[in-house]
């Protein structure tokens, strides 16, 4: 009787794991669809490359902003205070 119970329990665990696997596949498919729709990336590799490029662009823009702000402060600091 114990063997039958063990087999039944194992079958249930396998069924649950298969269900989780299918759910994970669905989530991956949804994420890839979102990447395609919102960022025009068809693979995770493309998304990582795009993210790296965007971070670089953001840093460049931030550096420009910091420089412009510093120039502004140096020029107008005395008049603003």
C-alpha positions, 0 to 999 in steps of 0.5 A: 500500500505504501508503494502505491501511495508513493507512486501517487504522490510522485505522479502528483508532484510531476503533474505540478512541476509540468504545470509550473513549466508550462506557466513559465513558458507562458510568462517567457512568451509574454515577456518576449511579446512585450519586448517586441512590442515596446522595444522592437527586440526579438531576443533577450540578447537584443534587449540587453544590447538595447539596454546597454545602448540606452544606459550609455545614451543616458550617461552622455545626456546626464554628463551634458546636463551636469556640465550645462548646470555647472556653467549656469551656476558659475555664470549666474551664482552671484546674481541668484543669491 
